[in-house]
């Protein structure tokens, strides 16, 4: 028997496939935890990136709005909702 088939045989013998439905549930829970972890890491890196960019540019941004930048997302949402559509009176709307 070749090494390739021996590795596959060993994997099937020692993996969660042997545990049946319990192994599938455990594998599913591990995947969910890993996806949540990756999502949280991406969110944290985005916040860190915004803070570093605001420090580099020395502008009032996510570093200064609210307590340590916690209200920046609310400020962005309010700004987006408060914007109006400006159409000049003599513009061709068609």
N, C-alpha and C positions, 0 to 999 in steps of 0.2 A: 504494500500500500504506500502510495506516495505521501510526501510530507504535507501536501496541500489538503488531501482528504483526511489526514490525521488531525490537522488543525481544525477542520470543519467538524469532525467527529467530537473532538475535545470541547469545542465551543458549544455544540448542542448538548453535550453531557453536563456541562457546568454552568449553563446559562439559565435564564428565567424560564426557558421553554419547558423545563422539567417540572416547574411548579404549577403549570396549568393556568387557570384563571387568576390565581393569586399573583403569579408572575406578571401577567398582563396588566393587572391593576397596579402593581408596584411600578412597572415600567411607565404606565400612563401618568401616575403621580409624580414620578421623577421628571418626566417631560414637562408637566405643568409647572413644577417648581423651577425648572431651568428656564422656561419661557418667561415666567414672572421675574426671575432674577435678571435676565437679559434686558427686559423692558425697564426695570428700575435703574439698571446701569446706564442705559441710553438716556433716560430722563435726567439722571444726575449729570451725565456728561454734557447734555444740552444746556443745563442751567450753569454749569461751570464755564462752558464756552461763552455764554452770553455775559457772564460776570467779567471774565478776562477781557473780552472785546470791549466792554464798557470802560474798564480801567485803562486799556490801551488808548482808547479814543478820548478819554476824559470827558465823557458826555453824561448827562443825567439820564440814566436808564435803569436797567434791572438792579443795579447796585444800590440805588438810592430811593426807589419808590417803595414806600411802606417800610415795615420792619425787615431789614436785611433782604429786600427784594421780594418779599412774599406776596406783595400786591401787584406785581408787574403784569401777571396774566389777567387780572381783573382790569387793570388800566388799559391793556391792549384790547380787551373785549369791549370796554366802554367806548374807546376811540373808534373802533370799527363800527359799532352800532350808531354812534352819533354822527357819522359822516353822511352828508346829504349829497344827492346827485345834482350837480350844477349844470344846467343847460342854458346857454345864452339865448336871449329872446329872439334874435334874428338868425339863429342857426337852423339849418335844414335838418329836421328830425328824421326825415326819410332817407 
